[in-house]
């Protein structure tokens, strides 16, 4: 995952990592995580996935429809 704008945090397995411009985050397959905006502007994030489909869930467990097809 490469952040291209804004600022944020990724939370996973009880750990928190700050995201800044030109930051790269690599997560293992099936690692549950959440990305939070911590700045005044929405973060701009580019993600690369090793497989499809990508299942994305909201915090309450409801599936989130993604704006692309696998």
N, C-alpha and C positions, 0 to 999 in steps of 0.2 A: 504494500500500500504506500503510495507516495502522496504526501500532502502538497498541494500547490498553492494554497492560500488560506488565510485565517489561522486560528489556533485551536487546539483541542487536546483531549486526553483519550487514551484507550484503556479500558478497565478489563482485566482478564485474570481469573484465578486469584483474586485478592490483591493483585498488583495494579499499579497505575503508572502509565508512561505518558509524558507530555509529548505533544506533536507540534512541530514547527515547520516552517517552509523548508522544502527539500529534505524532509525526514522520511525514512523508510522503516516500515514495521513489517516483520515477517512472523506470521502466526502458523502453528502446526495445523494440519488438517483436522476439521471438526472441533477446533478450539472455540468455545463460546466466549464472546467478547462484546463490549459496547463501546461506541465512540461518542464522546460528549463534546459539544462546543463550549469553550471556556473563554471566548473572546467576544468582542462587540460585533463581529461579522460572522456569517455562516462559514464554516470550513469548506474548502474545496478539496475533494479527495478523489484520487484515481486509484482504483483497485484492480489487481490482476489475480484471477482465480485459476487454479490448476485443473479444475474439473467443473462440469455443469451437470445438473442444475445446481444453483446455489440456493439453499433454503435460508431465508432471512425471517427472523421472528422479532416481533415487538416485545418489550419487557414483560407483557402479560401472557406471552406465548402464542399470540395470534399471528398467523402468517402475514408478512408484509409483501404486497405485490410490487415487484421490481419493474422499472420502466423499460426493460429489455427482455428478449426471449433467449433462452439457452439453446 
